[in-house]
Amino acid sequence: MYYKSALLAASILYTASIAAHAQNTQELDQSDIYGDLSEYLSWPMSATAFSGTDLSIMNKFSDRDLADVIPNYSKTDTGIGSFGDVSSMRGLTNTPFFSSASVIQYVDDVPSGNIFSHTSPLHAVEKIEILRGSQGTLFGVNSYAGVVNIASKRPSNKFEGSISSSFANYDARTFDSYIMGPLNDDNSLSFRLGVQHFERDGYLKNSILGISPDHQDHLSGSGSLYWNISDDWEISLSASYDNYNDGASRLTSLSSDPFVLNSDIEGSSEQSAQTQSLRISHEGDSVNFLSVTSRRNWDISPYHFDLDFGPNPGNESRIYQEQDIVSQEFRFSSNNDSNVEWTAGAYFGETELDGNTDRKFIVPLPPQFGGGFAPAATTTDYTLSENTYAAFGQITYNGIDRTGFHVGLRLDQFEKTIDRNAVGLSGIVDPINLENDYSFASPRAGIDFELNDSSLVYVNTGLSSKPGGFSAFIDDPERAVFEEEESWNNEIGLKKKWLDGNLKTNIALFHSDIDNYQVERSLIATDYAVLNAEEANSYGAEIEFSAQLAEGLTVQGSLGKVHTELTKYTDPLTGADLSGNKAPFVPEIDASLSATYQHENGLFARIELIHKGEIFFDDRNAGTYIEDGYTVLNAAVGYKAKSGMELSLFGTNLTDEVFYLNMTPDLNAGTVGAPQLVGMKVKWEY
């Protein structure tokens, strides 16, 4: 299979190269493929950035896809509907349900909310920045482990836009389009509108029902209105709508074919998200000001699945959830040539999550009731509320030649409540009504030194915290509470340009001491609890490089190595000593290597290898629930004409590697990765 796929990739590249020389094409500037993002080499932190054109060439459609080429960053699709992703950055993770996010995503300065928000499609992107390590002194919320910062394309003084469509096996089809431009003669008023659609058939087979239940159908739309009141002030209004129909859960039995379900229920996962934001910015002579007001509503109705993942009738669950987030963030920053640079801000957020879970069972009857089996049901209603207040700031002093000093502080206040009512198999369960407050002071300090015009060394240290909360799926009020997580993080890095700037490297070493590390455990069926390991540590290294080997040929690579160990951990449910176990959902190693070629006549091509090392999916480190590692081969080749028309062929997982993205021990089920996908994309930029 590997031989056939590699031959296919080589054939695609060769055929496209012949076609490129046969047509009249546009001479593209190198910045069209790899934008000049070298400014990040001067940042005293570990950061990776891509232009919007990079993303198109790389064939990355979502932040989950992009995580594959970022060292020590993974975003795991757990396969449990359209929510519950696990993001891991340098060993710091979130849990699929109910904990706060560890990695926050900003889109045009608007925070995406918490982990229940769906993986975002990358649409009309100008650039995307991935900042590793805590960024709490610079951003408003949930930047415990890092930040994904996305900047959209902005309108100019002329109309421009893009239309693209792709087709692939499994009847996978995408449509992506945007248009933007001025609305009046003086260009003070402008707009951007966009729409995205993706659908595909399922690649799993339900042997009981004879269907492919894991089909997907996503529709997204967005619009922004920009008003330049003056040269210094701008107001923008934005809104977006996303609708996702993700079919059935993709969990399949670990004891059989990973692409086959034996379920008597088709299942479904339907959700929508709406976002509105008001952004006000001012660029002053000495101070910049930014205000972002946003609201995000998310609901899933329902997530319907088979409780036993088998042919036994009468066992099913429906989960309904609606989340509403309102937030306000203010940021001030210096804007002058002084030796002192500073950033300060404040954040307020109010979140409410309303949920309902209905479950049906077939249970055995005791002899005194005649034996046999009878239907039974449980129901759970819950409301989780959260108020968040934060103030943050950072000062940089550059008064000493080639040396910068950085000091920052973040103050957080979280107020969380849970109100829960349930009816179990034995009758009414005692209500749970709890409230917890969390307060944190998170200092940060750093120093950087320019060894010469092409080398930067930096050292950062600081404390970061993630609040505790409540697990709403369980009946026990003591088990429902989990504690805040606190991490002391240290990092040393070297950024250097070699060979007249043709080779750029980014190297970082890091270490974190962690208290109350949050992990998740499935108890019975869909009862999940977030637990705390008393102590943990995480350490590792990451390397990135970009090399211009020849005119038009760029080779990029990354290597991430992280060891995250639960150093002191007594299982709160069984009392077992789990000290020394590895943290779940953290790849031991990840690597990527790619070669991208762009000819002056318009031909471009890319080949990419992605590797993920050993991953445990259970804090108990049971040997069965582990992915030993896998390697995926992707390739793309395309041709962009002078008219703006672009045609490309692409393939993902060309070797048809079989691997698991997630395993759920108590269900003995897992989520298999996507099989080979080969397709064609047509795009027109105007």
C-alpha positions as CSV (number, residue, x, y, z in Angstrom):
1,M,0.0,0.0,0.0
2,Y,2.8,2.4,0.9
3,Y,4.5,1.7,-2.5
4,K,1.3,2.4,-4.5
5,S,0.6,5.6,-2.6
6,A,4.1,6.9,-2.9
7,L,4.0,6.2,-6.7
8,L,0.7,8.0,-6.9
9,A,2.2,11.1,-5.2
10,A,5.2,11.0,-7.5
11,S,3.0,10.7,-10.6
12,I,0.9,13.7,-9.5
13,L,4.0,15.9,-9.1
14,Y,5.5,14.8,-12.4
15,T,2.2,15.3,-14.4
16,A,1.7,18.7,-13.0
17,S,5.2,19.8,-13.7
18,I,4.7,19.0,-17.4
19,A,1.5,20.9,-17.5
20,A,3.0,23.9,-15.9
21,H,5.6,24.4,-18.6
22,A,3.0,24.1,-21.3
23,Q,0.9,27.1,-20.2
24,N,1.3,30.8,-19.9
25,T,1.4,31.6,-16.2
26,Q,1.9,34.4,-13.8
27,E,5.3,35.0,-12.2
28,L,4.5,34.8,-8.5
29,D,6.5,36.4,-5.8
30,Q,7.9,34.1,-3.2
31,S,5.9,36.0,-0.5
32,D,2.8,34.6,-2.2
33,I,3.8,31.2,-0.9
34,Y,5.9,31.8,2.1
35,G,5.1,35.3,3.5
36,D,7.8,37.2,5.3
37,L,7.1,36.2,8.8
38,S,10.6,36.5,10.0
39,E,9.5,39.0,12.7
40,Y,8.7,36.1,14.9
41,L,12.3,35.2,15.1
42,S,12.7,38.4,17.2
43,W,10.0,37.5,19.7
44,P,11.4,36.2,23.0
45,M,9.0,33.2,23.1
46,S,8.4,30.0,21.1
47,A,6.1,31.0,18.2
48,T,5.1,29.7,14.8
49,A,3.3,31.7,12.2
50,F,1.8,31.0,8.7
51,S,0.3,33.3,6.1
52,G,-3.1,32.6,4.6
53,T,-1.4,31.5,1.3
54,D,0.8,29.0,3.3
55,L,-2.4,27.4,4.6
56,S,-3.8,27.0,1.1
57,I,-0.6,25.4,-0.1
58,M,-0.4,23.2,3.0
59,N,-4.0,22.1,2.4
60,K,-4.9,22.9,6.1
61,F,-8.6,23.5,6.5
62,S,-8.9,23.8,10.3
63,D,-6.8,24.5,13.4
64,R,-6.9,20.7,14.1
65,D,-5.2,20.1,10.7
66,L,-2.6,22.8,11.5
67,A,-1.7,21.3,14.8
68,D,0.0,18.4,13.0
69,V,2.9,20.7,12.0
70,I,3.4,22.5,15.3
71,P,5.8,20.9,17.7
72,N,4.4,19.8,21.1
73,Y,0.9,20.8,20.0
74,S,-1.9,18.3,19.4
75,K,-5.6,18.7,19.0
76,T,-7.4,15.3,19.3
77,D,-10.7,14.6,17.7
78,T,-12.2,12.3,20.4
79,G,-14.9,11.1,18.0
80,I,-17.7,11.8,20.5
81,G,-19.7,14.2,18.4
82,S,-18.8,17.7,17.5
83,F,-17.5,18.6,21.0
84,G,-15.0,17.3,23.4
85,D,-11.6,17.9,21.6
86,V,-8.5,17.6,23.7
87,S,-5.8,20.2,23.1
88,S,-2.3,19.5,24.4
89,M,0.5,22.0,24.4
90,R,3.8,21.1,26.1
91,G,1.9,18.4,28.1
92,L,-0.7,20.8,29.5
93,T,-4.2,19.7,28.4
94,N,-7.9,20.2,28.9
95,T,-10.3,17.4,29.6
96,P,-13.1,16.6,27.0
97,F,-15.8,17.7,29.4
98,F,-16.3,20.6,31.8
99,S,-12.8,21.9,32.4
100,S,-11.4,25.2,31.2
101,A,-9.5,25.4,28.0
102,S,-5.7,25.2,28.2
103,V,-5.2,26.7,24.7
104,I,-7.4,29.6,23.7
105,Q,-8.1,30.6,20.1
106,Y,-8.6,34.2,19.2
107,V,-10.2,35.2,15.8
108,D,-9.7,39.0,15.2
109,D,-9.2,39.5,18.9
110,V,-12.4,37.6,19.8
111,P,-11.9,34.6,22.1
112,S,-13.5,31.5,20.9
113,G,-14.9,30.4,24.3
114,N,-14.1,27.2,26.0
115,I,-13.6,23.6,24.9
116,F,-17.2,23.0,23.9
117,S,-16.7,25.2,20.9
118,H,-16.2,23.3,17.7
119,T,-12.9,23.2,15.9
120,S,-12.8,26.3,13.8
121,P,-12.5,26.3,10.0
122,L,-9.7,28.4,8.6
123,H,-11.5,31.0,6.4
124,A,-10.1,34.1,4.7
125,V,-7.0,34.1,6.9
126,E,-4.3,36.7,6.6
127,K,-2.0,35.0,9.1
128,I,-2.2,32.7,12.1
129,E,0.2,32.7,15.1
130,I,0.7,29.8,17.4
131,L,2.3,31.0,20.7
132,R,3.5,28.2,23.0
133,G,3.7,28.7,26.7
134,S,1.4,30.7,29.0
135,Q,0.4,34.1,27.5
136,G,-1.7,35.3,30.4
137,T,0.0,38.7,30.7
138,L,-0.8,39.5,27.1
139,F,-4.3,38.0,26.5
140,G,-7.6,38.1,28.2
141,V,-8.7,34.5,29.0
142,N,-7.7,30.8,29.1
143,S,-4.1,31.2,27.8
144,Y,-2.8,28.7,30.3
145,A,-0.7,26.6,27.9
146,G,-0.7,28.8,24.7
147,V,-2.6,30.9,22.2
148,V,-3.8,30.4,18.6
149,N,-4.2,33.9,17.2
150,I,-6.0,34.2,13.8
151,A,-6.1,37.4,11.9
152,S,-8.6,37.6,9.0
153,K,-8.0,39.3,5.7
154,R,-8.9,43.0,5.7
155,P,-10.7,45.0,3.0
156,S,-8.6,47.4,0.8
157,N,-9.7,50.2,-1.5
158,K,-10.8,47.7,-4.2
159,F,-13.1,44.7,-4.4
160,E,-11.4,41.4,-4.1
161,G,-12.3,37.9,-3.1
162,S,-11.9,34.2,-3.7
163,I,-14.0,31.1,-4.7
164,S,-12.8,27.6,-4.2
165,S,-14.2,24.1,-4.4
166,S,-12.8,20.7,-3.9
167,F,-13.9,17.1,-4.6
168,A,-12.5,13.9,-3.1
169,N,-13.4,10.3,-2.4
170,Y,-16.1,9.5,0.2
171,D,-18.0,12.0,-1.9
172,A,-16.2,14.8,0.1
173,R,-17.0,18.3,-1.2
174,T,-16.0,21.7,-0.1
175,F,-17.0,25.2,-1.1
176,D,-15.3,28.3,0.2
177,S,-15.9,31.9,-0.9
178,Y,-15.4,35.4,0.4
179,I,-15.7,38.9,-1.0
180,M,-14.6,42.2,0.5
181,G,-14.2,45.8,-0.5
182,P,-15.2,49.4,0.0
183,L,-18.8,50.7,0.4
184,N,-18.2,54.4,-0.2
185,D,-15.9,56.6,-2.2
186,D,-13.5,57.6,0.6
187,N,-13.1,54.0,1.7
188,S,-14.1,54.8,5.2
189,L,-16.7,52.1,5.1
190,S,-15.9,48.6,4.0
191,F,-17.1,45.0,4.4
192,R,-16.2,41.3,4.2
193,L,-18.7,38.4,3.6
194,G,-17.8,34.7,3.5
195,V,-19.4,31.3,3.3
196,Q,-18.0,27.8,3.7
197,H,-19.6,24.4,3.2
198,F,-18.2,20.9,3.7
199,E,-19.8,17.5,3.4
200,R,-18.7,13.9,3.0
201,D,-20.1,10.4,3.3
202,G,-19.0,8.3,6.2
203,Y,-16.0,6.0,6.2
204,L,-17.4,3.7,8.9
205,K,-19.8,0.9,8.3
206,N,-22.7,-0.1,10.6
207,S,-23.0,-3.8,10.1
208,I,-26.4,-4.0,11.8
209,L,-28.1,-1.2,10.0
210,G,-26.2,-1.4,6.8
211,I,-25.3,2.3,6.6
212,S,-22.3,4.6,7.0
213,P,-23.4,6.7,10.0
214,D,-20.5,9.1,10.4
215,H,-21.3,11.5,7.5
216,Q,-20.6,15.1,8.0
217,D,-22.3,18.3,6.8
218,H,-20.9,21.7,7.9
219,L,-22.1,25.1,6.9
220,S,-20.5,28.4,8.0
221,G,-21.1,32.0,7.2
222,S,-19.6,35.2,8.4
223,G,-19.8,39.0,7.8
224,S,-17.9,42.0,9.0
225,L,-18.5,45.8,8.6
226,Y,-15.6,48.2,9.1
227,W,-15.9,51.9,9.8
228,N,-12.8,54.0,9.8
229,I,-14.1,57.1,11.7
230,S,-10.7,58.8,11.3
231,D,-7.1,57.8,10.6
232,D,-6.8,56.7,14.2
233,W,-10.2,55.2,15.1
234,E,-11.9,52.1,13.7
235,I,-15.2,50.3,14.6
236,S,-16.0,46.9,13.3
237,L,-19.1,44.7,13.7
238,S,-18.8,41.0,13.0
239,A,-21.2,38.1,13.1
240,S,-20.8,34.4,12.2
241,Y,-23.0,31.3,12.1
242,D,-21.9,27.7,12.0
243,N,-24.0,24.6,11.7
244,Y,-22.6,21.1,12.0
245,N,-24.2,17.7,11.4
246,D,-21.6,15.2,12.3
247,G,-23.7,12.0,12.1
248,A,-23.1,9.2,14.7
249,S,-20.3,8.9,17.2
250,R,-17.2,7.5,15.6
251,L,-16.3,5.2,18.6
252,T,-15.9,1.6,17.4
253,S,-15.1,-1.5,19.4
254,L,-11.3,-2.1,19.9
255,S,-11.8,-5.9,19.6
256,S,-13.0,-5.8,16.0
257,D,-12.5,-3.9,12.7
258,P,-11.9,-0.3,13.6
259,F,-14.0,0.9,10.6
260,V,-17.1,-1.3,11.6
261,L,-19.8,-0.5,14.1
262,N,-22.2,-3.1,15.4
263,S,-24.8,-0.8,16.8
264,D,-28.6,-1.0,16.5
265,I,-28.9,2.9,16.7
266,E,-27.8,5.2,13.9
267,G,-27.1,8.1,16.2
268,S,-26.6,11.8,15.4
269,S,-24.7,14.9,16.5
270,E,-26.2,18.3,15.5
271,Q,-24.9,21.6,16.7
272,S,-24.8,25.3,15.9
273,A,-22.8,28.3,17.0
274,Q,-23.5,32.0,16.7
275,T,-21.0,34.7,17.4
276,Q,-21.4,38.5,17.4
277,S,-18.7,41.0,18.2
278,L,-18.0,44.7,18.4
279,R,-14.4,45.8,18.1
280,I,-13.2,49.4,18.7
281,S,-9.6,50.3,18.1
282,H,-7.5,53.5,18.4
283,E,-3.9,54.0,17.4
284,G,-2.6,57.0,19.3
285,D,0.6,58.9,19.2
286,S,1.8,57.1,22.3
287,V,-0.9,54.7,23.4
288,N,-3.0,52.1,21.5
289,F,-6.4,51.1,22.7
290,L,-8.6,48.0,21.9
291,S,-12.0,47.1,23.1
292,V,-13.7,43.8,22.1
293,T,-17.2,43.0,23.1
294,S,-18.5,39.5,22.1
295,R,-21.3,37.0,22.5
296,R,-21.1,33.4,21.6
297,N,-24.0,30.9,21.7
298,W,-23.5,27.2,21.2
299,D,-25.9,24.4,21.3
300,I,-26.0,20.7,20.6
301,S,-29.4,19.2,20.1
302,P,-28.9,16.3,20.4
303,Y,-25.9,14.2,20.6
304,H,-27.6,10.8,20.3
305,F,-25.7,7.5,20.5
306,D,-25.8,3.9,21.5
307,L,-24.8,3.3,25.1
308,D,-23.5,-0.2,24.7
309,F,-22.0,0.3,21.2
310,G,-23.5,-3.0,20.2
311,P,-26.7,-4.7,18.9
312,N,-28.5,-4.9,22.3
313,P,-31.7,-2.9,22.0
314,G,-33.0,-0.3,24.4
315,N,-29.7,1.3,25.5
316,E,-29.3,4.8,24.2
317,S,-28.4,8.3,25.3
318,R,-29.4,11.8,24.2
319,I,-27.4,14.8,25.4
320,Y,-28.7,18.4,24.9
321,Q,-26.5,21.4,25.8
322,E,-26.7,25.1,25.2
323,Q,-23.9,27.5,26.2
324,D,-24.0,31.3,26.2
325,I,-20.8,33.4,26.6
326,V,-20.7,37.1,26.9
327,S,-17.2,38.8,27.3
328,Q,-15.6,42.2,27.4
329,E,-11.9,42.8,26.9
330,F,-9.9,46.0,27.1
331,R,-6.3,46.3,26.0
332,F,-3.9,49.2,26.1
333,S,-0.4,49.2,24.7
334,S,2.5,51.6,24.2
335,N,3.1,53.0,20.7
336,N,6.4,54.9,20.6
337,D,10.1,54.4,20.3
338,S,10.8,54.5,24.0
339,N,13.0,52.0,25.7
340,V,10.0,51.0,27.8
341,E,7.2,49.0,26.1
342,W,4.1,47.9,27.9
343,T,0.7,46.2,27.6
344,A,-2.2,46.3,30.0
345,G,-5.7,45.0,29.9
346,A,-8.8,43.8,31.7
347,Y,-11.3,41.0,30.9
348,F,-14.8,40.1,32.1
349,G,-16.7,37.0,31.0
350,E,-20.1,35.5,31.9
351,T,-20.8,31.9,30.9
352,E,-23.9,29.7,31.4
353,L,-24.2,26.1,30.3
354,D,-27.6,24.4,30.4
355,G,-27.6,20.7,29.8
356,N,-29.9,17.7,29.8
357,T,-29.1,14.0,29.5
358,D,-31.7,11.3,28.9
359,R,-30.7,7.7,29.0
360,K,-32.6,4.5,28.4
361,F,-31.6,1.0,29.5
362,I,-32.7,-2.6,29.5
363,V,-32.0,-3.9,33.0
364,P,-32.3,-7.4,34.6
365,L,-35.1,-7.8,37.1
366,P,-34.4,-9.6,40.4
367,P,-36.2,-13.0,41.0
368,Q,-38.7,-11.4,43.4
369,F,-40.0,-9.3,40.5
370,G,-40.2,-12.3,38.2
371,G,-36.8,-12.1,36.6
372,G,-36.2,-11.3,33.0
373,F,-35.5,-7.8,31.7
374,A,-37.4,-4.4,31.8
375,P,-36.9,-0.9,30.4
376,A,-35.5,1.8,32.6
377,A,-34.5,5.4,32.2
378,T,-32.5,8.1,33.9
379,T,-32.5,11.9,33.3
380,T,-30.1,14.6,34.4
381,D,-30.6,18.4,34.2
382,Y,-27.8,20.8,35.1
383,T,-26.8,24.4,34.9
384,L,-23.1,25.5,35.1
385,S,-22.4,29.2,35.6
386,E,-19.2,31.0,35.6
387,N,-18.1,34.7,36.1
388,T,-14.6,35.5,35.2
389,Y,-12.6,38.7,36.0
390,A,-9.0,39.4,35.1
391,A,-6.4,42.1,34.9
392,F,-3.1,41.6,33.2
393,G,-0.1,43.5,32.1
394,Q,3.5,43.3,31.0
395,I,6.4,45.8,30.8
396,T,9.5,45.4,28.6
397,Y,12.7,47.4,29.2
398,N,15.1,47.7,26.2
399,G,17.5,50.3,27.7
400,I,20.5,48.1,27.8
401,D,22.2,47.4,24.4
402,R,20.9,44.2,22.8
403,T,19.1,43.2,26.1
404,G,15.4,43.1,27.0
405,F,13.8,42.6,30.4
406,H,10.2,41.5,30.7
407,V,8.0,41.5,33.8
408,G,4.3,40.7,33.8
409,L,1.5,39.9,36.2
410,R,-2.0,38.5,35.8
411,L,-4.8,38.6,38.4
412,D,-7.8,36.2,38.0
413,Q,-11.0,35.7,39.8
414,F,-13.4,32.9,38.9
415,E,-16.9,32.3,40.4
416,K,-18.4,29.0,39.5
417,T,-21.7,27.3,40.4
418,I,-23.5,24.1,39.6
419,D,-27.2,23.3,40.0
420,R,-28.0,19.7,39.2
421,N,-31.1,17.5,39.5
422,A,-31.3,13.9,38.4
423,V,-33.5,10.8,38.4
424,G,-31.5,7.6,38.5
425,L,-32.4,3.9,38.2
426,S,-33.2,3.9,42.0
427,G,-35.3,7.1,41.9
428,I,-34.6,10.8,42.6
429,V,-31.0,11.7,43.3
430,D,-30.1,14.3,45.9
431,P,-29.7,17.7,44.1
432,I,-26.2,19.2,43.8
433,N,-26.0,22.9,44.4
434,L,-22.4,24.0,44.8
435,E,-20.4,27.2,44.5
436,N,-16.6,27.7,44.4
437,D,-14.4,30.8,43.9
438,Y,-10.9,30.7,42.6
439,S,-8.3,33.6,42.8
440,F,-4.9,33.5,41.2
441,A,-1.9,35.8,41.0
442,S,0.3,34.7,38.1
443,P,3.7,36.5,37.8
444,R,6.0,36.2,34.8
445,A,9.6,37.4,34.1
446,G,12.0,37.0,31.2
447,I,15.2,38.3,29.7
448,D,16.4,38.1,26.1
449,F,19.8,38.9,24.6
450,E,20.8,39.5,20.9
451,L,24.1,37.7,20.5
452,N,24.4,39.3,17.1
453,D,22.2,40.5,14.3
454,S,21.1,36.9,13.6
455,S,20.9,35.3,17.0
456,L,18.5,35.8,20.0
457,V,18.7,33.9,23.3
458,Y,15.8,34.2,25.8
459,V,14.8,32.8,29.2
460,N,11.2,33.0,30.6
461,T,9.8,31.9,33.9
462,G,6.3,32.2,35.4
463,L,3.3,30.9,37.2
464,S,0.0,30.0,35.4
465,S,-3.2,28.7,36.7
466,K,-6.4,27.0,35.4
467,P,-9.5,27.0,37.6
468,G,-11.3,24.0,39.0
469,G,-14.9,23.3,38.5
470,F,-17.7,20.7,38.5
471,S,-18.3,17.5,36.7
472,A,-22.0,17.5,35.9
473,F,-22.5,13.9,34.7
474,I,-22.0,12.2,38.1
475,D,-24.3,11.9,41.1
476,D,-21.7,12.1,43.9
477,P,-21.2,15.7,45.0
478,E,-17.7,15.0,46.3
479,R,-16.6,13.5,43.1
480,A,-18.3,16.3,41.1
481,V,-15.7,18.8,42.4
482,F,-12.2,19.1,40.9
483,E,-9.5,21.5,42.1
484,E,-7.6,24.2,40.3
485,E,-4.4,23.3,38.4
486,E,-1.3,25.4,38.9
487,S,1.9,25.2,36.8
488,W,5.3,26.9,37.3
489,N,6.8,27.1,33.8
490,N,10.4,27.7,32.7
491,E,11.7,28.1,29.1
492,I,15.0,28.8,27.5
493,G,15.3,29.3,23.7
494,L,17.5,30.2,20.8
495,K,16.4,31.7,17.6
496,K,19.0,32.0,14.8
497,K,19.4,32.8,11.1
498,W,22.1,31.0,9.2
499,L,23.5,31.2,5.7
500,D,22.5,34.8,5.0
501,G,19.0,34.1,6.3
502,N,18.3,31.1,4.1
503,L,18.1,28.8,7.1
504,K,16.0,29.9,10.1
505,T,15.9,27.8,13.3
506,N,13.8,28.0,16.5
507,I,14.9,25.9,19.5
508,A,13.4,25.8,22.9
509,L,13.7,23.8,26.1
510,F,11.0,23.9,28.8
511,H,10.1,22.5,32.2
512,S,6.8,22.7,34.2
513,D,6.1,21.7,37.8
514,I,2.4,21.2,38.1
515,D,0.0,20.9,41.1
516,N,-3.4,19.2,40.8
517,Y,-3.0,18.1,37.2
518,Q,-6.6,17.6,35.8
519,V,-7.4,14.3,34.1
520,E,-10.7,12.8,33.1
521,R,-12.0,9.3,33.8
522,S,-15.1,7.6,32.4
523,L,-17.0,5.9,35.2
524,I,-20.0,4.1,33.8
525,A,-21.1,4.7,30.2
526,T,-21.4,8.5,29.9
527,D,-20.6,9.3,33.5
528,Y,-17.3,11.3,33.3
529,A,-15.4,12.8,36.3
530,V,-12.5,15.2,36.2
531,L,-9.9,14.0,38.7
532,N,-6.7,15.7,40.1
533,A,-3.3,14.2,40.3
534,E,-1.5,15.8,43.2
535,E,1.7,16.5,41.4
536,A,3.1,16.2,37.9
537,N,5.9,17.6,35.8
538,S,6.4,18.1,32.1
539,Y,9.7,18.7,30.3
540,G,10.9,18.6,26.8
541,A,12.3,20.3,23.7
542,E,11.1,21.6,20.4
543,I,13.0,22.4,17.2
544,E,11.7,24.2,14.1
545,F,13.6,25.0,10.9
546,S,12.9,26.6,7.5
547,A,15.5,26.3,4.8
548,Q,15.6,27.9,1.4
549,L,17.5,25.3,-0.5
550,A,17.1,26.7,-4.0
551,E,15.1,29.3,-5.9
552,G,11.5,28.4,-5.1
553,L,12.3,25.3,-2.9
554,T,11.7,25.5,0.8
555,V,12.1,22.6,3.3
556,Q,10.5,23.0,6.7
557,G,10.5,20.7,9.7
558,S,9.6,20.4,13.3
559,L,10.4,18.1,16.2
560,G,8.7,18.1,19.6
561,K,9.6,15.9,22.5
562,V,7.7,16.0,25.8
563,H,7.6,13.8,28.9
564,T,4.6,14.5,31.1
565,E,4.5,12.4,34.2
566,L,2.0,12.2,37.0
567,T,4.7,12.1,39.7
568,K,2.3,11.8,42.7
569,Y,-1.1,10.4,42.1
570,T,-3.3,8.4,44.3
571,D,-6.5,7.3,42.4
572,P,-9.3,9.1,44.2
573,L,-11.8,6.4,43.1
574,T,-9.9,3.2,44.0
575,G,-7.0,4.3,46.2
576,A,-4.5,2.8,43.8
577,D,-1.0,4.4,43.5
578,L,-0.7,5.7,40.0
579,S,2.5,7.7,40.6
580,G,4.8,7.6,37.7
581,N,2.1,7.2,35.0
582,K,2.2,9.3,31.9
583,A,-0.5,11.9,31.3
584,P,-3.1,10.9,28.8
585,F,-3.6,12.6,25.4
586,V,0.1,13.8,25.3
587,P,2.1,12.5,22.4
588,E,5.6,11.5,23.6
589,I,7.1,12.8,20.4
590,D,5.8,14.5,17.2
591,A,7.6,15.5,14.0
592,S,6.9,16.9,10.6
593,L,9.0,17.3,7.5
594,S,7.8,19.0,4.3
595,A,9.2,20.3,1.0
596,T,7.4,23.0,-0.9
597,Y,8.3,24.1,-4.4
598,Q,7.0,27.1,-6.3
599,H,8.2,27.8,-9.8
600,E,8.2,31.3,-11.2
601,N,5.7,30.2,-13.8
602,G,3.1,29.3,-11.3
603,L,3.6,25.6,-10.4
604,F,3.7,24.8,-6.8
605,A,4.0,21.4,-5.0
606,R,4.2,20.1,-1.5
607,I,5.0,16.8,0.1
608,E,4.6,16.3,3.9
609,L,5.3,13.6,6.5
610,I,3.6,13.8,9.9
611,H,4.6,11.6,12.8
612,K,3.0,11.1,16.2
613,G,4.7,9.0,18.8
614,E,3.3,6.9,21.7
615,I,0.0,8.3,23.2
616,F,-1.8,6.9,26.3
617,F,-5.5,7.5,26.5
618,D,-6.0,6.6,30.1
619,D,-4.5,8.0,33.3
620,R,-4.2,4.4,34.6
621,N,-1.9,3.6,31.6
622,A,-3.5,0.3,30.8
623,G,-1.5,-1.4,28.1
624,T,-4.5,-1.9,25.8
625,Y,-5.4,1.7,25.6
626,I,-2.4,3.1,23.9
627,E,-1.5,4.2,20.4
628,D,2.1,3.1,19.6
629,G,2.6,5.8,17.0
630,Y,1.9,6.4,13.4
631,T,3.2,8.3,10.3
632,V,1.1,10.0,7.7
633,L,2.1,11.0,4.2
634,N,0.3,14.0,2.5
635,A,1.0,15.6,-0.8
636,A,-0.4,18.4,-3.0
637,V,0.5,19.9,-6.3
638,G,-1.0,22.9,-8.0
639,Y,-0.9,25.5,-10.7
640,K,-1.9,29.1,-10.5
641,A,-2.4,31.1,-13.7
642,K,-2.1,34.8,-14.3
643,S,-5.9,35.1,-14.2
644,G,-5.9,34.0,-10.6
645,M,-7.3,30.6,-11.5
646,E,-5.7,27.8,-9.5
647,L,-6.0,24.0,-9.9
648,S,-4.5,21.5,-7.5
649,L,-4.5,17.8,-6.6
650,F,-4.1,16.7,-3.1
651,G,-3.9,13.5,-1.0
652,T,-3.9,13.0,2.7
653,N,-2.9,9.8,4.5
654,L,-1.7,8.4,1.1
655,T,-0.3,5.2,2.7
656,D,-3.7,4.5,4.2
657,E,-2.3,4.2,7.7
658,V,-4.6,2.9,10.4
659,F,-4.3,4.6,13.7
660,Y,-6.3,5.7,16.7
661,L,-7.1,9.3,17.7
662,N,-8.8,8.3,21.0
663,M,-9.7,5.3,23.1
664,T,-12.3,5.1,25.9
665,P,-11.3,2.4,28.3
666,D,-14.6,1.8,30.1
667,L,-16.3,1.3,26.8
668,N,-13.5,-0.6,25.1
669,A,-14.0,1.7,22.2
670,G,-11.9,4.0,20.1
671,T,-11.9,6.6,17.3
672,V,-9.9,5.6,14.2
673,G,-8.2,8.2,12.1
674,A,-9.4,9.2,8.6
675,P,-8.4,6.8,5.8
676,Q,-6.7,7.8,2.5
677,L,-8.3,10.9,0.9
678,V,-7.4,12.0,-2.7
679,G,-9.1,14.9,-4.4
680,M,-8.9,18.0,-6.6
681,K,-9.4,21.7,-5.7
682,V,-10.2,24.6,-8.0
683,K,-9.8,28.1,-6.8
684,W,-10.1,31.6,-8.3
685,E,-8.8,34.7,-6.6
686,Y,-10.0,38.0,-8.0
